[in-house]
Amino acid sequence: MTNYDICCIGHLTLDKIVTPKETVYMSGGASFYFSNAVSNLDSNYILVAGLAESEMRAVEALRAKGLTVDVMICDNSHYFENIYGENQDNRTQRVLAKGDPFVIDVMGDIHAKYFHVGALMADDFSNDFVKELSKRGRISIDCQGYLREVRGTEVHAVDWTDKLDVLKYVDVLKANEMEMKVLTGTTDVYEAGRMLYSWGVKEVLLTLGSMGSVLYDGKDFIMVPAYEATEVVDATGCGDTYMAGYLYKRAKGASMEESAKFAAAVATIKIEAFGPFTGTVADVQKIMGTRVAKLPNDEVLASLVF
């Protein structure tokens, strides 16, 4: 048995990122942004990555940063095109190729405090995969991949068909305001938090972009600020970076609130530059100590329109 603080499982993708300023081709995916963030933090970490053999250079780049990476070779790598307008909260996405679903055999004898299931599409992980993994450690999921249906090359937002079968095994779930509405059918943050908790989620993280985030643990709703960015350059991977910061602190014993504040600062650093997070713990602490923090409140939550 091999024990880690955090294990992320997900596809390393080929990404085409188009913004009003430029077009960039690079590696991507939840596991890419998550792993790069963790590489700058002090964590006992392993990535289990899926990708085509022709793209192994992405794995070697992560290993060169000192990360442990196991690989599931696929016929193809996931290939995404992400197009942003001036408002980077809005994204148009296309899928140009798909990798294979993960199977539990690729996990070997890995155990961890937290397993982050980095789904990019609804069929990346079977229900049985998550169930079996939950026997080895706590399960963390960012729900965005589970809400993606690919029709041709177009990505459409759909409800998570098997959510009740999977969420009962999930300890940490992150959803933004649009994903929250798709999952629960409500735009009321409090109602949505209670609903997700009733379905089995132990820690509900509802992120509201520049307005901060709301946490729910079954007892209390906790308002967490967003830290003001000097410039919004590249929002791709911000949610994955947020989750890396959150689980990094949780694995070290920090509270939900402390972990989410750290995660928000990590995401702020990431959004100010192209590519993955390259900061340090000291950089994160500086953001938390010096930047303007926007805290969500009932008036802000009531004004949400989506």
Secondary structure, DSSP 8 states (H G I E B T S, - for coil): -EEEEEEEEEE-EEEEEE-SS-EEEEEESHHHHHHHHHTTS---EEEEEEEEGGGTHHHHHHHTTT-EEEEEEESS--EEEEEE-SSTT-EEEEEEE------GGGGTTEEEEEEEEE-SSTTSS-HHHHHHHTTTSEEEEEGGGGGEEEETTEEEE---TTHHHHHTT-SEEEEEHHHHHHHHS---HHHHHHHHHHTT-SEEEEE-GGG-EEEE-SS-EEEE-EE--S-----TTHHHHHHHHHHHHHHTT--HHHHHHHHHHHHHHHHTSSSS----HHHHHHHHHHS-EE---HHHHHT---
